[in-house]
Amino acid sequence: MDRSTKEAALGLVNLRRQNAAWQLLASRRAPLIITCLKSLFERRDASIPVDEMEQALADMLAEHANDEEFEVGTDYVLEARRELRDWISRRLVVERRAT
């Protein structure tokens, strides 16, 4: 690998570490979460309560529990909560206070 190829690869690694879109795509469960959030936002015009997002994601994880691609455990609600909290902490999903 020449120097410019290494620099380009390192640039992409840095993007993956720092850019929300790259983090989203690098997540193992990104297809499930994107699909879940897309379906929730298509049904509503405003924000979605976190507990509703957690339940919808838990339901989707349960649907894919036997799919090795997503490595889903047995406590779907806990996994959904952790996944969503991780996305919120990385600012991939924004949590807003109710007004």
N, CA, C and O atoms as a Tinker XYZ file with bonds, in Angstrom:
   396  protein
     1  N      0.852000   -1.164000    0.000000    73     2
     2  CA     0.000000    0.000000    0.000000    64     1     3
     3  C      0.905000    1.236000    0.000000    63     2     4     5
     4  O      1.802000    1.349000    0.835000    81     3
     5  N      0.671000    2.152000   -0.927000    73     3     6
     6  CA     1.496000    3.353000   -0.939000    64     5     7
     7  C      0.997000    4.365000    0.096000    63     6     8     9
     8  O     -0.054000    4.185000    0.711000    81     7
     9  N      1.761000    5.410000    0.266000    73     7    10
    10  CA     1.485000    6.399000    1.312000    64     9    11
    11  C      0.120000    7.064000    1.133000    63    10    12    13
    12  O     -0.600000    7.245000    2.115000    81    11
    13  N     -0.246000    7.424000   -0.069000    73    11    14
    14  CA    -1.519000    8.107000   -0.289000    64    13    15
    15  C     -2.705000    7.184000    0.002000    63    14    16    17
    16  O     -3.747000    7.644000    0.469000    81    15
    17  N     -2.554000    5.899000   -0.269000    73    15    18
    18  CA    -3.607000    4.935000    0.041000    64    17    19
    19  C     -3.755000    4.785000    1.548000    63    18    20    21
    20  O     -4.874000    4.734000    2.059000    81    19
    21  N     -2.647000    4.714000    2.256000    73    19    22
    22  CA    -2.689000    4.624000    3.719000    64    21    23
    23  C     -3.330000    5.873000    4.319000    63    22    24    25
    24  O     -4.143000    5.777000    5.238000    81    23
    25  N     -2.965000    7.038000    3.801000    73    23    26
    26  CA    -3.533000    8.287000    4.305000    64    25    27
    27  C     -5.042000    8.340000    4.037000    63    26    28    29
    28  O     -5.813000    8.795000    4.882000    81    27
    29  N     -5.445000    7.880000    2.873000    73    27    30
    30  CA    -6.875000    7.863000    2.548000    64    29    31
    31  C     -7.622000    6.918000    3.485000    63    30    32    33
    32  O     -8.703000    7.248000    3.972000    81    31
    33  N     -7.048000    5.748000    3.736000    73    31    34
    34  CA    -7.682000    4.790000    4.641000    64    33    35
    35  C     -7.765000    5.358000    6.059000    63    34    36    37
    36  O     -8.794000    5.211000    6.719000    81    35
    37  N     -6.713000    5.995000    6.528000    73    35    38
    38  CA    -6.735000    6.606000    7.855000    64    37    39
    39  C     -7.766000    7.730000    7.926000    63    38    40    41
    40  O     -8.425000    7.908000    8.950000    81    39
    41  N     -7.905000    8.480000    6.847000    73    39    42
    42  CA    -8.924000    9.526000    6.796000    64    41    43
    43  C    -10.318000    8.943000    6.945000    63    42    44    45
    44  O    -11.163000    9.505000    7.641000    81    43
    45  N    -10.555000    7.819000    6.293000    73    43    46
    46  CA   -11.860000    7.159000    6.408000    64    45    47
    47  C    -12.078000    6.584000    7.805000    63    46    48    49
    48  O    -13.196000    6.618000    8.319000    81    47
    49  N    -11.035000    6.064000    8.417000    73    47    50
    50  CA   -11.141000    5.572000    9.794000    64    49    51
    51  C    -11.502000    6.724000   10.724000    63    50    52    53
    52  O    -12.351000    6.573000   11.603000    81    51
    53  N    -10.864000    7.868000   10.535000    73    51    54
    54  CA   -11.197000    9.042000   11.352000    64    53    55
    55  C    -12.640000    9.478000   11.142000    63    54    56    57
    56  O    -13.324000    9.835000   12.102000    81    55
    57  N    -13.104000    9.453000    9.915000    73    55    58
    58  CA   -14.510000    9.768000    9.655000    64    57    59
    59  C    -15.426000    8.804000   10.378000    63    58    60    61
    60  O    -16.429000    9.214000   10.961000    81    59
    61  N    -15.087000    7.519000   10.343000    73    59    62
    62  CA   -15.907000    6.515000   11.022000    64    61    63
    63  C    -15.957000    6.778000   12.528000    63    62    64    65
    64  O    -16.986000    6.539000   13.160000    81    63
    65  N    -14.889000    7.253000   13.092000    73    63    66
    66  CA   -14.846000    7.534000   14.530000    64    65    67
    67  C    -15.603000    8.809000   14.903000    63    66    68    69
    68  O    -16.178000    8.889000   15.988000    81    67
    69  N    -15.608000    9.798000   14.021000    73    67    70
    70  CA   -16.096000   11.116000   14.381000    64    69    71
    71  C    -17.411000   11.516000   13.731000    63    70    72    73
    72  O    -18.105000   12.389000   14.253000    81    71
    73  N    -17.769000   10.917000   12.629000    73    71    74
    74  CA   -18.931000   11.344000   11.876000    64    73    75
    75  C    -20.139000   10.457000   12.189000    63    74    76    77
    76  O    -20.065000    9.231000   12.108000    81    75
    77  N    -21.238000   11.095000   12.543000    73    75    78
    78  CA   -22.439000   10.353000   12.943000    64    77    79
    79  C    -22.938000    9.419000   11.838000    63    78    80    81
    80  O    -23.364000    8.299000   12.120000    81    79
    81  N    -22.888000    9.863000   10.613000    73    79    82
    82  CA   -23.364000    9.016000    9.512000    64    81    83
    83  C    -22.501000    7.759000    9.375000    63    82    84    85
    84  O    -23.027000    6.670000    9.147000    81    83
    85  N    -21.203000    7.902000    9.510000    73    83    86
    86  CA   -20.319000    6.741000    9.440000    64    85    87
    87  C    -20.564000    5.806000   10.612000    63    86    88    89
    88  O    -20.573000    4.587000   10.440000    81    87
    89  N    -20.765000    6.363000   11.806000    73    87    90
    90  CA   -21.036000    5.531000   12.973000    64    89    91
    91  C    -22.330000    4.766000   12.788000    63    90    92    93
    92  O    -22.430000    3.593000   13.146000    81    91
    93  N    -23.304000    5.430000   12.236000    73    91    94
    94  CA   -24.589000    4.798000   11.971000    64    93    95
    95  C    -24.416000    3.596000   11.047000    63    94    96    97
    96  O    -24.929000    2.511000   11.322000    81    95
    97  N    -23.705000    3.794000    9.975000    73    95    98
    98  CA   -23.523000    2.716000    9.005000    64    97    99
    99  C    -22.610000    1.608000    9.514000    63    98   100   101
   100  O    -22.710000    0.467000    9.061000    81    99
   101  N    -21.722000    1.932000   10.451000    73    99   102
   102  CA   -20.798000    0.931000   10.981000    64   101   103
   103  C    -21.431000    0.072000   12.073000    63   102   104   105
   104  O    -20.891000   -0.976000   12.426000    81   103
   105  N    -22.554000    0.500000   12.601000    73   103   106
   106  CA   -23.218000   -0.256000   13.664000    64   105   107
   107  C    -23.757000   -1.574000   13.125000    63   106   108   109
   108  O    -24.358000   -1.614000   12.052000    81   107
   109  N    -23.542000   -2.644000   13.868000    73   107   110
   110  CA   -23.997000   -3.973000   13.451000    64   109   111
   111  C    -25.516000   -4.031000   13.291000    63   110   112   113
   112  O    -26.029000   -4.716000   12.407000    81   111
   113  N    -26.223000   -3.313000   14.146000    73   111   114
   114  CA   -27.687000   -3.336000   14.109000    64   113   115
   115  C    -28.279000   -2.150000   13.372000    63   114   116   117
   116  O    -29.489000   -1.930000   13.438000    81   115
   117  N    -27.459000   -1.382000   12.674000    73   115   118
   118  CA   -27.940000   -0.199000   11.966000    64   117   119
   119  C    -29.143000   -0.485000   11.067000    63   118   120   121
   120  O    -30.093000    0.298000   11.078000    81   119
   121  N    -29.146000   -1.562000   10.294000    73   119   122
   122  CA   -30.317000   -1.804000    9.440000    64   121   123
   123  C    -31.614000   -1.933000   10.240000    63   122   124   125
   124  O    -32.662000   -1.450000    9.812000    81   123
   125  N    -31.540000   -2.584000   11.397000    73   123   126
   126  CA   -32.743000   -2.723000   12.225000    64   125   127
   127  C    -33.173000   -1.387000   12.806000    63   126   128   129
   128  O    -34.357000   -1.049000   12.794000    81   127
   129  N    -32.215000   -0.632000   13.313000    73   127   130
   130  CA   -32.550000    0.633000   13.952000    64   129   131
   131  C    -33.050000    1.637000   12.933000    63   130   132   133
   132  O    -34.029000    2.339000   13.186000    81   131
   133  N    -32.399000    1.717000   11.794000    73   131   134
   134  CA   -32.849000    2.640000   10.752000    64   133   135
   135  C    -34.252000    2.285000   10.297000    63   134   136   137
   136  O    -35.096000    3.168000   10.143000    81   135
   137  N    -34.511000    1.015000   10.084000    73   135   138
   138  CA   -35.840000    0.576000    9.672000    64   137   139
   139  C    -36.879000    0.900000   10.727000    63   138   140   141
   140  O    -37.975000    1.362000   10.409000    81   139
   141  N    -36.539000    0.661000   11.970000    73   139   142
   142  CA   -37.452000    0.935000   13.084000    64   141   143
   143  C    -37.760000    2.431000   13.173000    63   142   144   145
   144  O    -38.923000    2.830000   13.229000    81   143
   145  N    -36.711000    3.251000   13.184000    73   143   146
   146  CA   -36.910000    4.697000   13.294000    64   145   147
   147  C    -37.654000    5.250000   12.084000    63   146   148   149
   148  O    -38.507000    6.126000   12.222000    81   147
   149  N    -37.335000    4.745000   10.918000    73   147   150
   150  CA   -38.018000    5.195000    9.699000    64   149   151
   151  C    -39.518000    4.936000    9.805000    63   150   152   153
   152  O    -40.329000    5.807000    9.491000    81   151
   153  N    -39.877000    3.747000   10.245000    73   151   154
   154  CA   -41.305000    3.424000   10.348000    64   153   155
   155  C    -41.992000    4.288000   11.402000    63   154   156   157
   156  O    -43.145000    4.680000   11.223000    81   155
   157  N    -41.297000    4.589000   12.498000    73   155   158
   158  CA   -41.875000    5.452000   13.532000    64   157   159
   159  C    -42.074000    6.876000   13.015000    63   158   160   161
   160  O    -43.131000    7.471000   13.228000    81   159
   161  N    -41.073000    7.421000   12.343000    73   159   162
   162  CA   -41.173000    8.793000   11.862000    64   161   163
   163  C    -42.163000    8.936000   10.706000    63   162   164   165
   164  O    -42.748000   10.003000   10.523000    81   163
   165  N    -42.350000    7.889000    9.939000    73   163   166
   166  CA   -43.329000    7.955000    8.846000    64   165   167
   167  C    -44.748000    8.068000    9.372000    63   166   168   169
   168  O    -45.619000    8.610000    8.692000    81   167
   169  N    -44.992000    7.565000   10.568000    73   167   170
   170  CA   -46.335000    7.587000   11.150000    64   169   171
   171  C    -46.630000    8.850000   11.948000    63   170   172   173
   172  O    -47.770000    9.069000   12.357000    81   171
   173  N    -45.616000    9.682000   12.175000    73   171   174
   174  CA   -45.803000   10.856000   13.036000    64   173   175
   175  C    -45.162000   12.080000   12.412000    63   174   176   177
   176  O    -44.219000   11.983000   11.626000    81   175
   177  N    -45.698000   13.235000   12.782000    73   175   178
   178  CA   -45.116000   14.493000   12.323000    64   177   179
   179  C    -44.172000   15.093000   13.349000    63   178   180   181
   180  O    -43.277000   15.861000   12.996000    81   179
   181  N    -44.361000   14.755000   14.599000    73   179   182
   182  CA   -43.578000   15.358000   15.678000    64   181   183
   183  C    -42.590000   14.354000   16.245000    63   182   184   185
   184  O    -42.333000   13.308000   15.648000    81   183
   185  N    -42.045000   14.684000   17.393000    73   183   186
   186  CA   -41.071000   13.805000   18.035000    64   185   187
   187  C    -41.754000   12.542000   18.564000    63   186   188   189
   188  O    -42.977000   12.456000   18.673000    81   187
   189  N    -40.912000   11.583000   18.880000    73   187   190
   190  CA   -41.400000   10.280000   19.349000    64   189   191
   191  C    -40.876000   10.069000   20.768000    63   190   192   193
   192  O    -39.680000   10.235000   21.008000    81   191
   193  N    -41.737000    9.711000   21.702000    73   191   194
   194  CA   -41.270000    9.453000   23.074000    64   193   195
   195  C    -40.246000    8.315000   23.102000    63   194   196   197
   196  O    -40.365000    7.336000   22.366000    81   195
   197  N    -39.244000    8.465000   23.962000    73   195   198
   198  CA   -38.172000    7.479000   24.052000    64   197   199
   199  C    -38.723000    6.098000   24.380000    63   198   200   201
   200  O    -38.264000    5.104000   23.816000    81   199
   201  N    -39.704000    6.016000   25.285000    73   199   202
   202  CA   -40.229000    4.699000   25.644000    64   201   203
   203  C    -40.923000    4.032000   24.456000    63   202   204   205
   204  O    -40.892000    2.807000   24.334000    81   203
   205  N    -41.544000    4.816000   23.586000    73   203   206
   206  CA   -42.157000    4.255000   22.380000    64   205   207
   207  C    -41.087000    3.763000   21.409000    63   206   208   209
   208  O    -41.253000    2.729000   20.761000    81   207
   209  N    -39.998000    4.507000   21.314000    73   207   210
   210  CA   -38.885000    4.084000   20.455000    64   209   211
   211  C    -38.260000    2.798000   20.999000    63   210   212   213
   212  O    -37.960000    1.878000   20.238000    81   211
   213  N    -38.068000    2.741000   22.320000    73   211   214
   214  CA   -37.491000    1.539000   22.930000    64   213   215
   215  C    -38.361000    0.316000   22.676000    63   214   216   217
   216  O    -37.850000   -0.752000   22.338000    81   215
   217  N    -39.670000    0.468000   22.837000    73   215   218
   218  CA   -40.573000   -0.670000   22.640000    64   217   219
   219  C    -40.583000   -1.117000   21.183000    63   218   220   221
   220  O    -40.559000   -2.314000   20.897000    81   219
   221  N    -40.617000   -0.157000   20.262000    73   219   222
   222  CA   -40.610000   -0.508000   18.837000    64   221   223
   223  C    -39.313000   -1.221000   18.468000    63   222   224   225
   224  O    -39.329000   -2.192000   17.711000    81   223
   225  N    -38.193000   -0.742000   19.000000    73   223   226
   226  CA   -36.912000   -1.389000   18.728000    64   225   227
   227  C    -36.850000   -2.768000   19.372000    63   226   228   229
   228  O    -36.340000   -3.709000   18.764000    81   227
   229  N    -37.360000   -2.902000   20.587000    73   227   230
   230  CA   -37.398000   -4.216000   21.255000    64   229   231
   231  C    -38.218000   -5.201000   20.435000    63   230   232   233
   232  O    -37.828000   -6.359000   20.284000    81   231
   233  N    -39.346000   -4.750000   19.907000    73   231   234
   234  CA   -40.173000   -5.613000   19.061000    64   233   235
   235  C    -39.415000   -6.050000   17.812000    63   234   236   237
   236  O    -39.494000   -7.208000   17.402000    81   235
   237  N    -38.676000   -5.114000   17.209000    73   235   238
   238  CA   -37.913000   -5.449000   16.010000    64   237   239
   239  C    -36.779000   -6.406000   16.340000    63   238   240   241
   240  O    -36.503000   -7.326000   15.571000    81   239
   241  N    -36.111000   -6.200000   17.487000    73   239   242
   242  CA   -35.051000   -7.125000   17.900000    64   241   243
   243  C    -35.622000   -8.526000   18.116000    63   242   244   245
   244  O    -34.999000   -9.519000   17.740000    81   243
   245  N    -36.800000   -8.603000   18.717000    73   243   246
   246  CA   -37.446000   -9.897000   18.937000    64   245   247
   247  C    -37.748000  -10.585000   17.611000    63   246   248   249
   248  O    -37.603000  -11.802000   17.495000    81   247
   249  N    -38.166000   -9.815000   16.615000    73   247   250
   250  CA   -38.457000  -10.386000   15.299000    64   249   251
   251  C    -37.212000  -10.987000   14.654000    63   250   252   253
   252  O    -37.308000  -11.929000   13.867000    81   251
   253  N    -36.044000  -10.440000   14.988000    73   251   254
   254  CA   -34.790000  -10.884000   14.356000    64   253   255
   255  C    -33.882000  -11.638000   15.327000    63   254   256   257
   256  O    -32.672000  -11.725000   15.115000    81   255
   257  N    -34.466000  -12.175000   16.378000    73   255   258
   258  CA   -33.686000  -12.844000   17.426000    64   257   259
   259  C    -32.870000  -14.016000   16.901000    63   258   260   261
   260  O    -31.800000  -14.302000   17.438000    81   259
   261  N    -33.336000  -14.688000   15.888000    73   259   262
   262  CA   -32.639000  -15.868000   15.378000    64   261   263
   263  C    -31.719000  -15.564000   14.203000    63   262   264   265
   264  O    -31.142000  -16.477000   13.612000    81   263
   265  N    -31.581000  -14.292000   13.865000    73   263   266
   266  CA   -30.738000  -13.884000   12.741000    64   265   267
   267  C    -29.338000  -13.579000   13.261000    63   266   268   269
   268  O    -29.145000  -12.612000   13.999000    81   267
   269  N    -28.370000  -14.390000   12.883000    73   267   270
   270  CA   -26.992000  -14.230000   13.353000    64   269   271
   271  C    -26.387000  -12.895000   12.939000    63   270   272   273
   272  O    -25.452000  -12.415000   13.579000    81   271
   273  N    -26.902000  -12.304000   11.896000    73   271   274
   274  CA   -26.381000  -11.036000   11.383000    64   273   275
   275  C    -26.426000   -9.920000   12.431000    63   274   276   277
   276  O    -25.566000   -9.040000   12.437000    81   275
   277  N    -27.426000   -9.955000   13.314000    73   275   278
   278  CA   -27.648000   -8.854000   14.246000    64   277   279
   279  C    -27.255000   -9.160000   15.691000    63   278   280   281
   280  O    -27.293000   -8.261000   16.531000    81   279
   281  N    -26.886000  -10.382000   15.998000    73   279   282
   282  CA   -26.454000  -10.783000   17.346000    64   281   283
   283  C    -27.408000  -10.285000   18.429000    63   282   284   285
   284  O    -27.018000   -9.513000   19.305000    81   283
   285  N    -28.631000  -10.725000   18.361000    73   283   286
   286  CA   -29.654000  -10.320000   19.326000    64   285   287
   287  C    -29.680000  -11.327000   20.467000    63   286   288   289
   288  O    -29.716000  -12.537000   20.242000    81   287
   289  N    -29.662000  -10.812000   21.705000    73   287   290
   290  CA   -29.744000  -11.663000   22.885000    64   289   291
   291  C    -31.184000  -11.985000   23.226000    63   290   292   293
   292  O    -32.046000  -11.977000   22.347000    81   291
   293  N    -31.454000  -12.265000   24.486000    73   291   294
   294  CA   -32.799000  -12.674000   24.880000    64   293   295
   295  C    -33.595000  -11.590000   25.590000    63   294   296   297
   296  O    -34.821000  -11.674000   25.646000    81   295
   297  N    -32.926000  -10.564000   26.139000    73   295   298
   298  CA   -33.637000   -9.478000   26.812000    64   297   299
   299  C    -33.776000   -8.317000   25.829000    63   298   300   301
   300  O    -32.967000   -7.390000   25.829000    81   299
   301  N    -34.808000   -8.381000   24.996000    73   299   302
   302  CA   -34.979000   -7.430000   23.911000    64   301   303
   303  C    -35.161000   -6.002000   24.403000    63   302   304   305
   304  O    -34.631000   -5.065000   23.807000    81   303
   305  N    -35.909000   -5.833000   25.490000    73   303   306
   306  CA   -36.162000   -4.488000   26.020000    64   305   307
   307  C    -34.856000   -3.865000   26.512000    63   306   308   309
   308  O    -34.569000   -2.705000   26.215000    81   307
   309  N    -34.074000   -4.627000   27.257000    73   307   310
   310  CA   -32.799000   -4.120000   27.758000    64   309   311
   311  C    -31.858000   -3.789000   26.595000    63   310   312   313
   312  O    -31.210000   -2.742000   26.594000    81   311
   313  N    -31.787000   -4.670000   25.624000    73   311   314
   314  CA   -30.926000   -4.420000   24.473000    64   313   315
   315  C    -31.381000   -3.201000   23.693000    63   314   316   317
   316  O    -30.555000   -2.407000   23.243000    81   315
   317  N    -32.685000   -3.045000   23.528000    73   315   318
   318  CA   -33.221000   -1.876000   22.826000    64   317   319
   319  C    -32.872000   -0.605000   23.584000    63   318   320   321
   320  O    -32.461000    0.388000   22.985000    81   319
   321  N    -33.036000   -0.636000   24.894000    73   319   322
   322  CA   -32.724000    0.532000   25.728000    64   321   323
   323  C    -31.241000    0.891000   25.607000    63   322   324   325
   324  O    -30.893000    2.058000   25.427000    81   323
   325  N    -30.380000   -0.107000   25.705000    73   323   326
   326  CA   -28.938000    0.145000   25.593000    64   325   327
   327  C    -28.566000    0.687000   24.213000    63   326   328   329
   328  O    -27.789000    1.633000   24.088000    81   327
   329  N    -29.134000    0.069000   23.194000    73   327   330
   330  CA   -28.837000    0.496000   21.825000    64   329   331
   331  C    -29.283000    1.940000   21.605000    63   330   332   333
   332  O    -28.536000    2.749000   21.054000    81   331
   333  N    -30.484000    2.254000   22.032000    73   331   334
   334  CA   -31.004000    3.599000   21.859000    64   333   335
   335  C    -30.198000    4.605000   22.680000    63   334   336   337
   336  O    -29.888000    5.692000   22.193000    81   335
   337  N    -29.857000    4.254000   23.916000    73   335   338
   338  CA   -29.049000    5.151000   24.757000    64   337   339
   339  C    -27.671000    5.383000   24.141000    63   338   340   341
   340  O    -27.135000    6.490000   24.201000    81   339
   341  N    -27.108000    4.339000   23.553000    73   339   342
   342  CA   -25.817000    4.472000   22.886000    64   341   343
   343  C    -25.935000    5.439000   21.715000    63   342   344   345
   344  O    -25.068000    6.290000   21.515000    81   343
   345  N    -26.994000    5.308000   20.953000    73   343   346
   346  CA   -27.196000    6.199000   19.802000    64   345   347
   347  C    -27.421000    7.627000   20.271000    63   346   348   349
   348  O    -26.942000    8.566000   19.635000    81   347
   349  N    -28.137000    7.806000   21.367000    73   347   350
   350  CA   -28.361000    9.151000   21.909000    64   349   351
   351  C    -27.036000    9.736000   22.398000    63   350   352   353
   352  O    -26.740000   10.901000   22.131000    81   351
   353  N    -26.241000    8.939000   23.109000    73   351   354
   354  CA   -24.962000    9.445000   23.633000    64   353   355
   355  C    -23.997000    9.803000   22.510000    63   354   356   357
   356  O    -23.176000   10.707000   22.666000    81   355
   357  N    -24.084000    9.108000   21.383000    73   355   358
   358  CA   -23.223000    9.421000   20.239000    64   357   359
   359  C    -23.853000   10.476000   19.320000    63   358   360   361
   360  O    -23.299000   10.820000   18.276000    81   359
   361  N    -25.015000   10.978000   19.731000    73   359   362
   362  CA   -25.748000   12.016000   19.009000    64   361   363
   363  C    -26.195000   11.581000   17.621000    63   362   364   365
   364  O    -26.275000   12.386000   16.694000    81   363
   365  N    -26.486000   10.284000   17.498000    73   363   366
   366  CA   -27.060000    9.780000   16.251000    64   365   367
   367  C    -28.579000    9.958000   16.266000    63   366   368   369
   368  O    -29.221000   10.058000   15.221000    81   367
   369  N    -29.131000    9.994000   17.473000    73   367   370
   370  CA   -30.540000   10.289000   17.708000    64   369   371
   371  C    -30.550000   11.366000   18.783000    63   370   372   373
   372  O    -29.798000   11.291000   19.755000    81   371
   373  N    -31.399000   12.363000   18.604000    73   371   374
   374  CA   -31.453000   13.473000   19.553000    64   373   375
   375  C    -32.609000   13.276000   20.519000    63   374   376   377
   376  O    -33.753000   13.070000   20.113000    81   375
   377  N    -32.290000   13.343000   21.799000    73   375   378
   378  CA   -33.318000   13.246000   22.835000    64   377   379
   379  C    -33.661000   14.659000   23.269000    63   378   380   381
   380  O    -32.793000   15.437000   23.664000    81   379
   381  N    -34.939000   14.972000   23.188000    73   379   382
   382  CA   -35.406000   16.307000   23.583000    64   381   383
   383  C    -36.346000   16.193000   24.763000    63   382   384   385
   384  O    -37.079000   15.214000   24.899000    81   383
   385  N    -36.319000   17.180000   25.592000    73   383   386
   386  CA   -37.227000   17.234000   26.750000    64   385   387
   387  C    -38.618000   17.624000   26.275000    63   386   388   389
   388  O    -38.769000   18.445000   25.370000    81   387
   389  N    -39.631000   17.030000   26.892000    73   387   390
   390  CA   -41.012000   17.386000   26.578000    64   389   391
   391  C    -41.290000   18.786000   27.104000    63   390   392   393
   392  O    -40.846000   19.156000   28.191000    81   391
   393  N    -42.029000   19.554000   26.320000    73   391   394
   394  CA   -42.352000   20.927000   26.755000    64   393   395
   395  C    -43.800000   21.070000   27.105000    63   394   396
   396  O    -44.238000   22.154000   27.489000    81   395
